[in-house]
Amino acid sequence: MAALFNSAHRRAEGIKWWPVFYTMAMFSFVTVYTAASLHILSMSFIDNREDNTNVSSGPLNYQFNIRHTPLSILPNVMFNLNNWLADGFLVSSLFDAALTLPGV
């Protein structure tokens, strides 16, 4: 982020705000993903380590039982959104590079 705001890395143009917002969105998605995943692991291995709701027991059984709750779906959604943003950033930079070449 410092490179986006540092005047040594810019020529005469101002701050381009779309990379700033893009970077903030990616960091926000990965932060939500990490926090939700760690919370699920904490609930599974600490709070519900002896979950006996089914034939099998333990943390993996608890994770299997909560797989359709919003807390369990949230990390998957955030991971996919972050991957889409990363892929879109790579593809958009390729299109920008192709347009700057003379004669193409």
Secondary structure, DSSP 8 states (H G I E B T S, - for coil): -HHHH-GGG--SS---HHHHHHHHHHHHHHHHHHHHHHHHHHIIIIITTT--SSSS-SHHHHHHHTTTSHHHHHHHHHHHHHHHHHHHHHHHHHHHHHHHSTT-
